[in-house]
Amino acid sequence: MTKIRFSDRFERITGYIDTVVRFALVANLAVLFAVLFLQVLFRYIIPTPLIWVEEVAVYLAAYLVMWGASSCVRSGSHIRISILLKKFPLSVRFGLTVFYQLLIIYFLYFMCVHGYRFAAMGMHESTPTGTFTFFWPRMAIFTGGVLIIVQIMHTIVKETRLWIEKRREAREVNGTISRSEG
């Protein structure tokens, strides 16, 4: 019986979360496109524009950005400048990487706390068109922050696993070299 490591389980769980988020992003983009297409149709073909479309499009875009950021964090496709980081030895590079990721989690924690408070303030406040309350659009801040934290934690676990494996390989190589010399 093979023992499943924590990092493998965590990789699988965060992978499922990312897959669900990506499907939600595709659905979000499809709805956003359909709503904007309806607006063009109603405004120019049928001269009766829909009053709620612009509002819904902006709120869908907020979820698109916040949830899309979590997917970008997982795949490493966000902007990063690593030219200086590559000049450090492996242990220093690992330490700096984990440090700045923990710093980002610290910022995201506050973003989630205040984002939820901000959303809760809008629970009984209707949007300008009265379509729904401000709670749901503002929840993009909280949910996006939580998803980004989960994916950063995935990155930390993955980086830690790679660092341990590289150190183990280095020890094996050094142990082999010292045995062959002696």
N, C-alpha and C positions, 0 to 999 in steps of 0.2 A: 504494500500500500504506500503510495507516494504522499508525502506531507505537502499540503498546499500552504504556501507562505502567505503572510498577511499582505505583502505587496502584490501578490498575484490576485488575491481576492479584491483588494482595493482597486487594482487596475481594472478588473472586470466590472465592478460596481460603477466606478466613474466612467467607464466606457459606455455602459448602459445609459447612464445619465446623459452623457454627451450625445448619444444616438437619439434619445428622446428629444433633447434640446434641438438637435439639427432638424428632426422631422417637424418640430414645432416652428422652427424658423422658416422652413419651406412653406408650411401652411400659412404662417403669418404673412410671408411675402406674397403668396397667392391671393389671400384675402385683401391685402393692401392693393395689389394690382387690380383686382376685381372691383373694389370700392372706388378706386380712382377712375377706372374705366366707366363705371356707372355714372360718376359725377360728370365726366366729359359727355357721355351720352345724354344725360338729363339736362345738362346746361346748354348744349349746342344743338341737339336734335329735337329734344322736347324742351321747350323754353321754360322749364321749371326746375331750377337747381335744387339739389338736396342740401339741407342746411347742416346736417350732421357729418358729412363725408370728410371734410377737412379735419375736423376734430378727431374722428376715429383714425384717420391716416397718421396724424401726429402721434397719437397714443400707441398705435401699432409700431411705428418707427422707434419709439422709446424702448419697447420690448425687443425689437430687432437689434438695436444697438447693444443693450445690456446683456441679453442672452447670447448674442453673437460674440461678445467679448469673452465670455467663458469658453466658448468653442475655440476661439483664437488662442487663448491661454493654453488649452490642452494641446493643441497642435503646434504651438510655438510659432505661430504665424504673425504675432504682433511685432511691432518695431522694437529692436533692441540693438544696442551698440556694444559689441563684445570684443572689440579689438584690444582693449586694455586687459580685459579679463583673461584672454588667451595667453598673455605674457606671464601670468603667475603659475606657480606649481599647482598640481592637482588638488592638494589639500586646501590651499588658500582659495583657489577657484571655487571649490565646493563650499567652503565656509562663507565666502562672499555671496555666492548664489543663494544659499539658504537664508543668509541674513537679509538680503534685499527682498526675498519672497516673504519672509516673516514680517518685514516692514510693510509690505503691500497688504498682507492679511490684517495687520493692525489698523491700517487706514480703512480697509474694507469693512472691518468690524464696526467702526464708527459710522461708516456710510450706511450699513444695514440697520443699526440701531436708530439713527436719525431718519433714515428713509422710511422705516416702519412707523415711527412717530408722525412723520410728515403725511404718510398715507392714512393713518388713523385720524388725523385732523380733518381729512376730506371725506370721512365715512358718511357724514350727513350733509355734505355740500355737493350740490348737483353741478355738472359741467354746464357751460353756457347754453348749450342746446337742450339740456335736460335729459339727455340720452341715458346717462348713468351717473354714479357718484364719482368724485375725484379719487376715491380709494383705489380703484382698479388701475387707472393709469399710473398713479404714484407707486403702486406695488412693484412696478418695473425696477425701481431703484433697489428695493429690498431683495426681490427674487434674483435679480441679476448679480447683486453683491454676494449672495449665498452661493450661487452657481460658480462664480469666479473663485471664491474661497475654496470650494470643493476641488476645482481643477488645479488651483495652486498647490493645495495639499497633495494632490496626485503627482504634480511635478516634483515636489519635495521628496516624496516617497521614491519616485523613479530616480531622481538624482542621487539619493542616498544609496539606493541599491546599486547603481552604476559605480559610485565611488567605492563601495565595499568590494565589488567585483574587481575593479581595477587595482585596488590595494592588495587583494588576494593574489591576483596575477603577478603583481610586482614582487610580492614575497616569494612566490613559487619560483620566479625567474632568478631572484637573488639567492634563494636557497639552493637552486640547481647549480648556479655559477660557483658559489662558495664550496659546495660539495665536490665539484669537478676540479677545483683548484687544489683542494686539500688531499 
